[in-house]
């Protein structure tokens, strides 16, 4: 693919910051991880984690895991809800998504559901800061300059979390 020609390697200093930050984060947050995992198990049937392929650096797919914030099997319902998406572009975002659990609303509002991605940061698939990785099908639906996001390592947090969360246009 053409994307591979424009991929930019991560500077060493940034990779060092990512490894130190993710390592400290995992150690410090381990008790919270245990509490969240137990709460998910107690409040809704299904797995603790939601895992999905996302497009990473150069479009290379990798598996991202999050604390599950939706009912089990929610991904299968997305197509029938697509017309209710409020996000422009290929990304899917929905207000008051009926698939989100009560605990899931809290996890999403606080971004705690994203914390298991610290493991992806340690593995080098993600950085602490960078464009959020899209699911592979949404990434492939991007055209033109939108695909430039694949030129750099995706991040755990980006401008969307800082400036308006899900209200930022694609």
Secondary structure as UniProt FT lines:
FT   HELIX           3..6
FT   HELIX           12..43
FT   STRAND          49..55
FT   HELIX           57..59
FT   STRAND          61..67
FT   TURN            72..73
FT   HELIX           74..77
FT   HELIX           78..81
FT   HELIX           82..84
FT   TURN            95..96
FT   TURN            98..99
FT   HELIX           102..110
FT   HELIX           112..117
FT   HELIX           118..123
FT   STRAND          127..129
FT   HELIX           136..141
FT   HELIX           144..151
FT   STRAND          155..157
FT   HELIX           159..162
FT   TURN            163..164
FT   HELIX           165..167
//
